[in-house]
Amino acid sequence: MSVTIQPYADSNVIEIHLTGKLSHEDYQQFVPLLDERISSRGKIRLLVVLHDFHGWTVGALWDDLKFDLHHFRDIERLALVGESKWEQGMAAFCKPFTTAKVKYFDQSQVDQADIWIKAA
């Protein structure tokens, strides 16, 4: 798994690139960074770019659920950029677990996702 996290300077936007299959260890790496950003900035916006993404291990799925429940109201917008139909379905699946506005973008629409995530 490859996880790259890039907070936007002077912003509540965080860009995350995910490749492969998310593991428990991946969550231990990036959740503290997201927790810190939420503590310092309040609500955050996530731009998640999925490339050759294969889902979660069982442990990571549990970590994801715990994160979603703990931060139910802390994510203002979630843009998912992906390459496949099932990733598009993830956007709909996420909605009950957050108060965030959630929107899916195809890989060719990454610029539109960036504009949407920053919009007022």
SVG drawing of the C-alpha trace seen along z (x, -y; Angstrom):
<svg xmlns="http://www.w3.org/2000/svg" viewBox="-27 -31 31 40">
<polyline fill="none" stroke="black" stroke-width="0.4" points="0.0,0.0 1.1,-3.5 -0.4,-6.4 0.7,-10.0 -0.8,-12.9 -0.4,-16.5 -2.1,-19.2 -2.8,-22.4 -0.9,-25.3 -3.1,-27.7 -6.2,-25.6 -8.4,-23.0 -8.0,-20.8 -5.9,-17.6 -5.1,-15.6 -4.6,-11.9 -3.4,-9.5 -4.1,-5.8 -2.7,-2.9 -3.1,0.8 -4.9,2.2 -5.3,0.1 -4.0,1.8 -4.2,1.2 -0.6,-0.2 -1.6,-2.7 -4.3,-4.0 -1.8,-4.3 0.3,-6.5 -2.3,-8.9 -5.1,-9.1 -2.9,-11.0 -2.2,-13.6 -5.9,-14.0 -6.7,-14.2 -4.1,-16.9 -5.5,-18.9 -9.0,-18.6 -7.8,-19.8 -6.0,-22.8 -8.4,-23.8 -11.8,-22.4 -13.7,-20.9 -11.5,-19.5 -12.0,-18.8 -10.5,-15.6 -9.6,-15.1 -8.9,-11.4 -7.3,-10.2 -7.5,-6.4 -5.1,-4.8 -5.1,-1.0 -7.0,-0.8 -7.9,2.6 -9.9,1.8 -9.1,2.5 -7.8,5.3 -10.3,6.4 -8.3,4.5 -8.2,1.4 -12.0,1.6 -12.5,1.6 -10.1,-1.4 -12.1,-3.2 -15.4,-2.6 -14.0,-3.9 -12.6,-7.0 -15.9,-7.7 -17.9,-7.4 -15.4,-9.5 -15.3,-12.2 -18.9,-12.1 -19.2,-15.9 -15.5,-16.9 -15.3,-16.4 -17.0,-19.2 -16.4,-17.8 -15.1,-14.6 -14.1,-14.3 -13.3,-10.8 -11.3,-10.6 -11.2,-7.1 -10.9,-4.8 -13.7,-2.3 -17.4,-1.8 -17.0,-0.3 -15.0,-3.3 -17.9,-5.5 -20.2,-3.3 -17.9,-4.1 -19.1,-7.7 -22.7,-6.6 -21.7,-4.1 -19.8,-6.8 -22.8,-9.2 -24.5,-7.6 -21.3,-7.7 -20.6,-11.4 -22.3,-14.8 -19.9,-15.8 -20.9,-16.6 -19.5,-13.6 -18.9,-13.7 -17.2,-11.2 -15.0,-12.3 -13.5,-10.2 -9.7,-10.2 -10.0,-12.6 -11.8,-15.1 -9.2,-15.6 -9.0,-19.3 -12.8,-19.6 -12.4,-17.7 -9.8,-20.2 -12.0,-23.2 -15.0,-21.6 -13.1,-20.7 -11.9,-24.3 -15.3,-26.0 -17.0,-28.1"/>
</svg>
